[in-house]
C-alpha cells in the first residue's frame, strides 16, 4: 500500500535524521507514479493518495476506501445513476490507517487512472460503513469493522471502537479544484484532517463513541512544499518531574481561513519522539499566496510555540531539501533543536456550560499576537457531541505565554515569550456549525492553567437566504426486548445535521417531523440539501454489543421540494 522513495544525494543531516525515523516507522511516501498520457491527448492520468493527520489520544483510525468520483459542477449532488460523474471503483477496497500516514507518508489509492482532462470542482471519496460486510483488507488487519478507531481511554486501556459514519453513501466531499491536464500525469493527495473530523459522543457504558464530521482537502503534489522540524526531546520532561510531562505534541502549518476570521491549520502532524530528537514533517502543503506559513507547535503541559513566516520549499519531501526548523542556516548539517518550555501551571480543563445549537458544532480556540491586523492562531479544535450539544470530555487548553520566533534563512531561531492580545491564559473562541451556518460571534474565554472552567460559546448563525422544507420520517418496527434507546440521525455530505431521541417509538412506531434547509440557496453550498436518514439503536445495559443502525433505503432530496417523507424500519 505504501511505497518508499529513495534518498537523493546531498541530504542534510536534519533530513537524514528524519528519513531514518521514517524507516524506523516502516513506511515512506507514496510514489504517486503512473502512466503519462500521449502528447495531444484529451485525457490525463490521475494518481491519488491519502494522508491522515494528528489527533490526540487516538492510536489508529482505519477507513476502507472503495471508490472515488469527480465532477466539474461544485454543487452537483451525488447519485449513483448520474452518468455525468467520473467514477473510479477500486478492484478491491483498501483499508488505510489514517493515524499512520502522517509526517510525509502518503497511502496510494489510485495510480495512473485515465481521466478526461478538466478542472473538477469536487471529488467524492467513498468508504465502507463500519457495519458493511467486512472487507478482505480489514480482515487482513484483524479488524472488527471496516471503519475502526483504537483509542486510549486515559487509564492505559485501548478501546477498539467502530467509526460510525452517519452515512457514507453520499461520499465524503472534497472541494476542488482538482485539475487534470491534457497529456499530463497528475498526483493528487487528499489530506484527511483528523482533528477536525473525529467527533466523540457519550455512551451509556461510559466509553465515548466516535463518529465523523469529514474534512478533507486536495493538494496537487506538483504545487506543494514541505517543512520539517527537530526538537530537543530531553526537555519533554524536566528532571525530577513525576507528572505533567509534555506529550501529545502536534505541529501544524497555518494560513488565514477563507473567511479571514483566524489562522487555521492546513496540515497537522504528530511530533514523533525518536532516539535523539523529536521530529515532524509537514507535507504535503497547499499553495500559499505569500509562499509562507506560520507553524504552531502545541501539546499537553507545554507553552505553545509559534514560528512566523516560514517558507515552504521542495515539491517532494524526500527528493530535495525542505525548509528546516531546528537547524543552523549557516551549517544545515548541524541541528540546533527547538527548545520547548514546560508550562508552570499545566493545562486547564474547559467544559461547555450549555449545549450548542446546532448540537453538532465545532469550536476553535486561538490566541492572537500583539499588533493591529493580527488574527488568532488556531491552538485547539474540538467537535461537540451531536446528540447532546456539549463536549463529550473536558477540553485541555494550554497555559503560559506564547513562545514566538520569526523564521530567518540566515540565523538560528530565537524564541521569546509573548502575551497574546486576549490576555494571559485567555483564548478567542470561534464556533462553526453545519454547511448551512455562518460562524458565531467571537468570544473570549479565560482558563487559568491547572484549573477548570465552564464557558459559554456563541452559537453559529444560520446563513441568510435559506428556506426550510418539512421532512416527515415514519418509524416502524423495533423490539423493546432488544433495544431501549434510539437516536434519529439526519446527515449530509458535511456530516450530521440534526439528531433527535426517538427511544419512545421503539416497537410503537410513529412519525417525526423535522424542518431542514432546502431550496436552491441551500443546494448551492456544495452538493447539499440532499439528506440521508438513519436511526442508531442500542440497549443501554449493553451499549457496545447491541448497537445497530437502521437506514432509509433512499436519500431525501430537498433541493427543489418543500416537503418530503421517508420510512425507516427499526431492527
Buried (B, 14 or more C-beta within 10 A) or exposed (E): BBBBBEBEEEBBBBBEBBBBBBEEBEBBBBBBBBEEBEEEBEBBBBBBBBBBBBBBBBBBBBBBBBBBBBBBEBBBBBEEEEEEBBBBEBEEBBBBBBBBBBBBBBBBBBBBBBBEBBEBBBBBBBBBBBBBEBBEBBEEBEBEBBBBBBBEEEEEEEBBBBBBBBBBBBBBBBBBBBBBBBBBBBBBBBBBBBBBBBBBBBBBBEBBBBBBBBBBBBBBBBEBBBBBBBBBBEBBBEEEEEEBBBBBBBBBBBBBBEEEBBBBBBBBBBBBBBEBBBBBBBBBBBEBEEEBBBBBBBBBBBBBBBBBBBBBBBBBBBBBBBBBBBBBBEEBEEBBBBBBBBBEBBBBBBEBEEBBBBBBBBBBBBBBBEEEEEBBBBBBBBBBBBBBBBBBBBBBBBBBBBBBBBBEEEEBBEBEEBBBBBEEBBBBBBBBBBBBBEBBEBBEBBBBBBBEBEBEBBBBEBBEEBBBBBBEBBBBBBEEEBBBBBBBBBBBBBBBBBBBEBBEBBBEEEEBEBEBBBBEBBBBBBBBBBBBBBBBBBBEEEBBEBBBBBBBEEBBBBBEBEEBEBBBBBB
